Amino acid sequence: ASKRVERLGAFPLPVEVIPLATARVVRQFAAMGGQAAVRRRSDGAPLVTDNGQHIVDVRGLVIDDPLGFESAVNQWPGVVTVGVFAHQKADVCLLGTPEGVQTITY
């Protein structure tokens, strides 16, 4: 329940990026007012996905138009996918609350 928000951006947004494009994508998020950083392993090395990509976590964004935002960022060279999933949104949310599971349908 603590992760339910009215507007996306309260939590870091994961973006999967081709390593060669990581610095460029970080700069593009900075131009939007976001603070992007490569997710790192405990030894300080970049976390690498099973596809050989980096994960960039972006903080400080306010995403008023999730569909438009996802569409735009997915078009950036080097971006594999962005963790918004507005194009594949869920029809049902099972939300854990202190009172039990709340079912929300959209």
Backbone as a printed PyTorch tensor [residue, N CA C, xyz], in Angstrom:
tensor([[[  0.8210,  -1.1970,   0.0000],
         [  0.0000,   0.0000,   0.0000],
         [  0.8640,   1.2600,   0.0000]],

        [[  2.0560,   1.1770,   0.5720],
         [  2.9200,   2.3620,   0.6550],
         [  3.4480,   2.7950,  -0.7100]],

        [[  3.3500,   1.9400,  -1.7060],
         [  3.8520,   2.2890,  -3.0370],
         [  2.7650,   2.8120,  -3.9700]],

        [[  1.5360,   2.8910,  -3.4910],
         [  0.4550,   3.4370,  -4.3090],
         [  0.5780,   4.9570,  -4.3470]],

        [[  0.6190,   5.5070,  -5.5470],
         [  0.7780,   6.9520,  -5.7250],
         [ -0.2430,   7.4590,  -6.7390]],

        [[ -0.5200,   8.7390,  -6.6590],
         [ -1.4200,   9.3770,  -7.6270],
         [ -0.7190,   9.6070,  -8.9620]],

        [[  0.5940,   9.8440,  -8.9030],
         [  1.3640,  10.1850, -10.0980],
         [  2.6910,   9.4390, -10.0450]],

        [[  3.1130,   8.8820, -11.1770],
         [  4.3840,   8.1740, -11.2360],
         [  5.5560,   9.1380, -11.0680]],

        [[  6.5950,   8.6530, -10.4340],
         [  7.8020,   9.4390, -10.2360],
         [  8.2360,   9.4910,  -8.7860]],

        [[  7.4060,   9.0270,  -7.8850],
         [  7.7560,   9.0480,  -6.4580],
         [  8.8570,   8.0450,  -6.1280]],

        [[  8.9920,   7.0210,  -6.9410],
         [  9.9900,   5.9790,  -6.7440],
         [ 10.9170,   5.9420,  -7.9520]],

        [[ 12.1450,   5.4440,  -7.7860],
         [ 13.0560,   5.3550,  -8.9270],
         [ 12.4600,   4.5170, -10.0630]],

        [[ 12.6650,   4.9880, -11.2740],
         [ 12.1760,   4.3100, -12.4660],
         [ 13.3120,   3.5080, -13.0940]],

        [[ 13.1690,   2.1870, -13.2330],
         [ 14.2200,   1.4080, -13.8860],
         [ 14.1050,   1.4890, -15.4090]],

        [[ 15.2450,   1.6690, -16.0490],
         [ 15.3090,   1.7140, -17.5050],
         [ 16.4620,   0.8060, -17.9260]],

        [[ 16.1880,  -0.1460, -18.8200],
         [ 17.2240,  -1.0350, -19.3260],
         [ 17.8680,  -0.3790, -20.5430]],

        [[ 19.2050,  -0.3100, -20.5140],
         [ 19.9470,   0.4600, -21.5080],
         [ 21.1330,  -0.3550, -22.0310]],

        [[ 21.3980,  -0.2510, -23.3250],
         [ 22.5910,  -0.8420, -23.9170],
         [ 23.8030,  -0.1190, -23.3120]],

        [[ 24.8100,  -0.8540, -22.8280],
         [ 25.9370,  -0.2170, -22.1360],
         [ 26.5850,   0.9430, -22.8940]],

        [[ 26.7560,   0.8160, -24.1810],
         [ 27.3940,   1.8760, -24.9630],
         [ 26.6020,   3.1860, -24.9150]],

        [[ 25.3020,   3.1120, -24.6860],
         [ 24.4450,   4.2980, -24.6800],
         [ 24.1460,   4.8220, -23.2810]],

        [[ 24.6880,   4.2000, -22.2500],
         [ 24.3320,   4.5560, -20.8760],
         [ 24.5840,   6.0270, -20.5720]],

        [[ 25.7500,   6.5350, -20.8620],
         [ 26.0700,   7.9330, -20.5460],
         [ 25.1300,   8.8870, -21.2730]],

        [[ 24.8200,   8.5850, -22.4960],
         [ 23.9140,   9.4390, -23.2840],
         [ 22.5130,   9.4500, -22.6880]],

        [[ 22.0200,   8.2890, -22.2900],
         [ 20.6820,   8.1900, -21.7030],
         [ 20.6460,   8.9250, -20.3590]],

        [[ 21.7000,   8.8010, -19.5680],
         [ 21.7790,   9.5290, -18.2960],
         [ 21.6860,  11.0340, -18.5570]],

        [[ 22.3680,  11.5290, -19.5740],
         [ 22.3040,  12.9580, -19.9200],
         [ 20.9050,  13.3650, -20.3750]],

        [[ 20.2260,  12.4980, -21.1260],
         [ 18.8780,  12.8300, -21.5910],
         [ 17.9140,  12.9490, -20.4070]],

        [[ 18.0400,  12.0490, -19.4300],
         [ 17.1920,  12.1670, -18.2460],
         [ 17.5310,  13.4260, -17.4520]],

        [[ 18.8040,  13.7900, -17.3840],
         [ 19.2030,  15.0150, -16.6950],
         [ 18.5610,  16.2360, -17.3540]],

        [[ 18.4780,  16.2290, -18.6740],
         [ 17.8500,  17.3360, -19.4000],
         [ 16.3590,  17.4370, -19.0910]],

        [[ 15.7690,  16.3230, -18.6480],
         [ 14.3430,  16.3130, -18.2700],
         [ 14.1570,  16.6340, -16.7870]],

        [[ 15.2460,  16.8320, -16.0740],
         [ 15.1630,  17.1040, -14.6470],
         [ 15.3240,  15.8810, -13.7650]],

        [[ 15.6400,  14.7420, -14.3670],
         [ 15.8210,  13.5110, -13.6070],
         [ 17.2760,  13.2890, -13.2320]],

        [[ 17.4750,  12.5050, -12.1920],
         [ 18.8190,  12.1100, -11.7830],
         [ 18.9240,  10.6080, -12.0340]],

        [[ 19.6810,  10.2560, -13.0530],
         [ 19.8150,   8.8600, -13.4550],
         [ 21.1790,   8.3340, -13.0200]],

        [[ 21.1790,   7.1010, -12.5240],
         [ 22.4220,   6.4680, -12.1080],
         [ 22.3680,   4.9940, -12.4690]],

        [[ 23.5020,   4.4710, -12.8790],
         [ 23.5940,   3.0530, -13.2010],
         [ 23.4530,   2.2600, -11.9060]],

        [[ 22.5990,   1.2490, -11.9250],
         [ 22.4580,   0.3610, -10.7690],
         [ 23.7420,  -0.4550, -10.6530]],

        [[ 24.2370,  -0.5710,  -9.4420],
         [ 25.5260,  -1.2260,  -9.2220],
         [ 25.4030,  -2.4360,  -8.3020]],

        [[ 26.3130,  -3.3780,  -8.5080],
         [ 26.4190,  -4.5460,  -7.6310],
         [ 27.1010,  -4.1140,  -6.3330]],

        [[ 27.1570,  -5.0010,  -5.3750],
         [ 27.7770,  -4.6820,  -4.0880],
         [ 29.2680,  -4.3770,  -4.2180]],

        [[ 29.9130,  -4.8710,  -5.2720],
         [ 31.3320,  -4.5870,  -5.4610],
         [ 31.5840,  -3.3040,  -6.2620]],

        [[ 30.5080,  -2.5870,  -6.6020],
         [ 30.6270,  -1.3210,  -7.3180],
         [ 30.5560,  -1.4230,  -8.8250]],

        [[ 30.6330,  -2.6170,  -9.3640],
         [ 30.5410,  -2.8030, -10.8190],
         [ 29.0920,  -2.6170, -11.2620]],

        [[ 28.8850,  -2.1750, -12.5070],
         [ 27.5090,  -2.0380, -12.9900],
         [ 26.7780,  -3.3770, -12.9530]],

        [[ 25.5340,  -3.3440, -12.5430],
         [ 24.7060,  -4.5390, -12.6200],
         [ 24.4250,  -4.8030, -14.0970]],

        [[ 24.6130,  -6.0290, -14.5230],
         [ 24.3900,  -6.3980, -15.9250],
         [ 23.2370,  -7.3900, -15.9650]],

        [[ 22.2480,  -7.1210, -16.8090],
         [ 21.0860,  -7.9980, -16.9290],
         [ 21.4740,  -9.2860, -17.6520]],

        [[ 20.5620, -10.2280, -17.6710],
         [ 20.8250, -11.4750, -18.3870],
         [ 20.9780, -11.2490, -19.8850]],

        [[ 20.5590, -10.0880, -20.3760],
         [ 20.7320,  -9.7370, -21.7910],
         [ 21.9940,  -8.9190, -22.0280]],

        [[ 22.7990,  -8.7070, -20.9720],
         [ 24.0320,  -7.9470, -21.1130],
         [ 23.8610,  -6.4420, -21.0790]],

        [[ 22.7350,  -5.9630, -20.5890],
         [ 22.4480,  -4.5260, -20.5630],
         [ 22.6390,  -3.9560, -19.1530]],

        [[ 22.6360,  -2.6370, -19.0520],
         [ 22.6670,  -1.9420, -17.7700],
         [ 21.2500,  -1.5710, -17.3570]],

        [[ 21.0640,  -1.4290, -16.0480],
         [ 19.8240,  -0.8580, -15.5190],
         [ 20.1760,   0.5280, -15.0010]],

        [[ 19.4490,   1.5280, -15.4550],
         [ 19.6070,   2.8960, -14.9820],
         [ 18.3840,   3.2030, -14.1380]],

        [[ 18.5990,   3.6420, -12.8920],
         [ 17.5000,   4.0420, -12.0240],
         [ 17.3920,   5.5570, -12.0680]],

        [[ 16.1840,   6.0570, -12.3520],
         [ 15.9800,   7.4880, -12.5330],
         [ 15.0870,   8.0090, -11.4150]],

        [[ 15.5800,   9.0110, -10.7180],
         [ 14.8360,   9.6590,  -9.6410],
         [ 14.4980,  11.0880, -10.0560]],

        [[ 13.5300,  11.6650,  -9.3790],
         [ 13.2320,  13.0830,  -9.5700],
         [ 12.3300,  13.4140, -10.7370]],

        [[ 11.6900,  12.4260, -11.3290],
         [ 10.7650,  12.6970, -12.4370],
         [  9.3420,  12.8220, -11.9200]],

        [[  8.5490,  13.6010, -12.6010],
         [  7.1060,  13.6340, -12.3990],
         [  6.5040,  13.2120, -13.7270]],

        [[  5.8330,  12.0660, -13.7260],
         [  5.3280,  11.4910, -14.9730],
         [  3.8150,  11.6600, -15.0100]],

        [[  3.3710,  12.7430, -15.6450],
         [  1.9360,  13.0280, -15.7460],
         [  1.2600,  12.2720, -16.8770]],

        [[  2.0240,  11.9190, -17.9000],
         [  1.4930,  11.2250, -19.0710],
         [  2.2900,   9.9310, -19.2680]],

        [[  1.9660,   8.8790, -18.4990],
         [  2.7540,   7.6470, -18.5790],
         [  2.8470,   7.0610, -19.9850]],

        [[  1.7550,   7.0830, -20.7210],
         [  1.7480,   6.5190, -22.0690],
         [  2.6980,   7.2940, -22.9850]],

        [[  2.5950,   8.6130, -22.9750],
         [  3.4710,   9.4500, -23.8000],
         [  4.9230,   9.3590, -23.3760]],

        [[  5.1570,   9.3410, -22.0610],
         [  6.5210,   9.2290, -21.5330],
         [  7.1540,   7.9180, -21.9670]],

        [[  6.4370,   6.8150, -21.7720],
         [  6.9660,   5.5080, -22.1640],
         [  7.2490,   5.4590, -23.6620]],

        [[  6.3280,   5.9740, -24.4530],
         [  6.5200,   5.9770, -25.9090],
         [  7.7680,   6.7670, -26.2970]],

        [[  7.9530,   7.9350, -25.6940],
         [  9.0880,   8.7920, -26.0370],
         [ 10.4170,   8.1600, -25.6220]],

        [[ 10.5040,   7.6970, -24.3810],
         [ 11.7740,   7.1500, -23.8870],
         [ 12.1400,   5.8690, -24.6200]],

        [[ 11.1520,   5.0540, -24.9490],
         [ 11.4420,   3.8250, -25.6890],
         [ 11.9940,   4.0970, -27.0820]],

        [[ 11.8450,   5.3070, -27.5830],
         [ 12.3820,   5.6720, -28.8990],
         [ 13.8140,   6.1740, -28.8310]],

        [[ 14.3140,   6.4420, -27.6190],
         [ 15.6840,   6.9230, -27.5040],
         [ 16.6570,   5.8290, -27.9260]],

        [[ 17.6470,   6.1630, -28.7340],
         [ 18.6540,   5.1570, -29.0950],
         [ 19.3390,   4.6080, -27.8450]],

        [[ 19.4080,   3.3020, -27.7600],
         [ 20.0680,   2.6580, -26.6430],
         [ 19.1460,   2.1670, -25.5520]],

        [[ 17.9130,   2.6560, -25.5230],
         [ 16.9600,   2.1990, -24.5110],
         [ 16.3460,   0.8860, -24.9760]],

        [[ 16.4210,  -0.1230, -24.1220],
         [ 15.8120,  -1.4140, -24.4300],
         [ 14.3600,  -1.3950, -23.9790]],

        [[ 14.1260,  -0.9790, -22.7470],
         [ 12.7600,  -0.8550, -22.2340],
         [ 12.7530,   0.0370, -21.0030]],

        [[ 11.6200,   0.6370, -20.7580],
         [ 11.4410,   1.5210, -19.6000],
         [ 10.3730,   0.9110, -18.6970]],

        [[ 10.5730,   0.9860, -17.3970],
         [  9.6950,   0.3070, -16.4390],
         [  8.3950,   1.0020, -16.1160]],

        [[  7.7460,   1.5840, -17.0960],
         [  6.4440,   2.2200, -16.8720],
         [  5.3140,   1.2420, -17.1980]],

        [[  5.3950,   0.5540, -18.2980],
         [  4.4280,  -0.4540, -18.7410],
         [  3.0150,   0.1060, -18.9440]],

        [[  2.9180,   1.3460, -19.4040],
         [  1.6080,   1.9520, -19.6740],
         [  0.9360,   1.3150, -20.8850]],

        [[  1.7310,   0.8280, -21.8300],
         [  1.1640,   0.1820, -23.0090],
         [  0.6680,  -1.2270, -22.7010]],

        [[  1.1270,  -1.7880, -21.5960],
         [  0.7350,  -3.1460, -21.1900],
         [  0.1560,  -3.1050, -19.7790]],

        [[ -0.7000,  -2.1290, -19.5280],
         [ -1.1760,  -1.9290, -18.1620],
         [ -2.0490,  -3.0880, -17.6910]],

        [[ -2.0590,  -3.2520, -16.4080],
         [ -2.8290,  -4.3170, -15.7840],
         [ -4.3090,  -3.9460, -15.7180]],

        [[ -5.1510,  -4.9620, -15.6930],
         [ -6.5890,  -4.7530, -15.5100],
         [ -6.9820,  -4.8820, -14.0490]],

        [[ -6.1400,  -5.5730, -13.2700],
         [ -6.4200,  -5.8280, -11.8580],
         [ -5.1470,  -5.5860, -11.0590]],

        [[ -5.2950,  -4.9620,  -9.8950],
         [ -4.1930,  -4.7720,  -8.9580],
         [ -4.5800,  -5.4210,  -7.6410]],

        [[ -3.7270,  -6.2870,  -7.1360],
         [ -3.9120,  -6.8650,  -5.8060],
         [ -2.9640,  -6.1120,  -4.8850]],

        [[ -3.5270,  -5.2730,  -4.0350],
         [ -2.7590,  -4.3600,  -3.2020],
         [ -2.7580,  -4.8470,  -1.7610]],

        [[ -1.5700,  -5.1340,  -1.2560],
         [ -1.4590,  -5.5570,   0.1370],
         [ -1.5930,  -4.3540,   1.0590]],

        [[ -2.5080,  -4.4210,   1.9860],
         [ -2.7350,  -3.3400,   2.9470],
         [ -2.7090,  -3.9210,   4.3540]],

        [[ -2.6050,  -3.0800,   5.3680],
         [ -2.6620,  -3.5880,   6.7430],
         [ -3.9620,  -4.3320,   7.0510]],

        [[ -5.0280,  -4.0150,   6.3180],
         [ -6.3200,  -4.6710,   6.5260],
         [ -6.4790,  -5.9390,   5.7000]],

        [[ -5.5200,  -6.2390,   4.8470],
         [ -5.5970,  -7.4060,   3.9810],
         [ -5.4250,  -6.9990,   2.5250]],

        [[ -5.7130,  -7.9080,   1.6280],
         [ -5.5520,  -7.6560,   0.1880],
         [ -6.7480,  -6.8820,  -0.3390]],

        [[ -6.4630,  -5.7800,  -1.0280],
         [ -7.4940,  -4.9760,  -1.6650],
         [ -7.4040,  -5.2380,  -3.1660]],

        [[ -8.5260,  -5.5420,  -3.8030],
         [ -8.5630,  -5.7580,  -5.2440],
         [ -9.0600,  -4.4900,  -5.9290]],

        [[ -8.2460,  -3.9930,  -6.8460],
         [ -8.5930,  -2.7730,  -7.6000],
         [ -8.6780,  -3.1710,  -9.0710]],

        [[ -9.8040,  -2.9150,  -9.7000],
         [ -9.9600,  -3.2040, -11.1210],
         [ -9.9940,  -1.9010, -11.8950]],

        [[ -9.4330,  -1.9480, -13.1000],
         [ -9.3670,  -0.7440, -13.9490],
         [-10.1680,  -0.9330, -15.1940]]])
